[in-house]
Amino acid sequence: MTLALAPALRDWIPATRALTIGGQLVAGEGGSIDVFNPATEQVIAVVNAATTAQVDAAVRAARTAFGGWSQLSGDERSRAMHRLADVLEVRVNELTASIVNEVGTPVTLAEVMQVRLGLAHLRWQADAAKRDRTEPLGPWSDPVPTLSEVAYRPVGVVAAITGYNYPLNLGIFKWGAALAAGCTAVVLPSPRTPLTTLWLGDLTREAELPPGVLNFVIGGPEVGQHLSSHPGVDRVSFTGSDGVGARIMQQAAAGLKGVTLELGGKSPNIVLEGVDVRSIAADMHLRWARNGGQGCAALARLLVHESLLDEFLDASASAFELLRVGDPWDPATNIGPMIRPDHQARVRGYIDGALAEGGQVVLESSRPEPSVGWFVNPLVIGGLDPHARAVQEEIFGPVAVLLTFKDEDEAVRLANDTMYGLAANVYTPDPEHGRQVAARLQAGTVWINGGGNMRPDAPFGGFKRSGVGRELGEWGIREYLEPQHIQWRV
């Protein structure tokens, strides 16, 4: 039986509502937080936030656990992380159901994109924990003969603060790398989607992860600010908007903490002359619209060579018929709701603003939006100036903008003409030429002809306001390591 056809899971959410501090479930003593199903508008759970005193306790627990965890061998940490991955693997269906119900990701996408992708990264990080990163520097003779090596030491306690759109993945990207490096963590998920993350507290105990290695708290801006500025935290890792990221950077600066920030994007999708647009249209639109467009690397700035415009619009009209908004438990649905009514209103505000600035809807779904749920039908807006707000700012919804260009130089200029630089895609008849174009783009990830999935061994992060540092791969683990030069006389 596939998950999409398992009625018993349709309303499933984790029973855990508590914090996890030092390996123990602890009732939150702060205010209550309503958790909604964005597809039904119904409250599906109520959780109590942590107080600042409970954040202090979580940081102390992580600090206490750091000594033992950091002194384990890489093999021992790896085995512990694989045990946790084993436990999560058994719960794939329940994890998927939880995410469908609190995020609204369609069930046909949630298992692969939200759960199994995260597990693949956790497995890779667990294997990477075993790596000896010591680098011998060789002899030095001034003023006396010496030898040197560079070792890499875990930074300490990490505050891992995640966004609402990919609660499991974004958490694993942070705390998985931190644990592999020998650090411990306090994890703070978005208060909009806390259920899957809080349940991890139960699952870490089942996996017999040492108490305090992973701690889970929940709360709003006050809790986040207390955690990111806490003197017991050594590094802060955050995924979210660039505005909040800037504030977290300020909060961390008071304690001279390092930060890893994976922030917004306004990623270009460049269609060069000579591309067979009919072969790419469906994949192109499904990619920027998936998860309701609530993805930081959504390729929602469509830059199309002017000679291809008519053919592109014709091919895209057919592709748009494949975009189905609705009940995320319906196997036919591939675009779910916005997370909250205020975000739905924000996305619609961008649409109204773009039309007021002279934009025109050039592509849209022919199906009506569901009457219940915070949905927005996907559409593409053309006719805008390259500096229009909808072209420059991250909308974080199923809305793309269309610009045309005359030649490759103009395409590159338009692609780089934004305050962001997270990702880009180049469609081209010649992949080798695509690599040459990629060298001209200010983007942390460049796909050519659609590229592939998020590799666990490749870095993810951006230029400019798209962030600071990198997640994933060896680069992500080194965010939580400090180089230590060791020198001795011979």
Beta strands, then each sheet from edge to edge (+ up, - down):
strand 1: 19-21
strand 2: 24-26
strand 3: 32-37
strand 4: 42-48
strand 5: 135-140
strand 6: 146-154
strand 7: 157-161
strand 8: 184-188
strand 9: 214-216
strand 10: 235-239
strand 11: 258-262
strand 12: 268-271
strand 13: 301-305
strand 14: 360-364
strand 15: 379-382
strand 16: 399-405
strand 17: 420-421
strand 18: 423-427
strand 19: 445-448
strand 20: 463-464
strand 21: 467-468
strand 22: 481-489
sheet 1: 1+ 2-
sheet 2: 3+ 4-
sheet 3: 5+ 6- 22+
sheet 4: 9+ 8+ 7+ 10+ 11+ 21-
sheet 5: 14+ 15- 16- 13- 12- 18- 19-
sheet 6: 17+ 20-
end
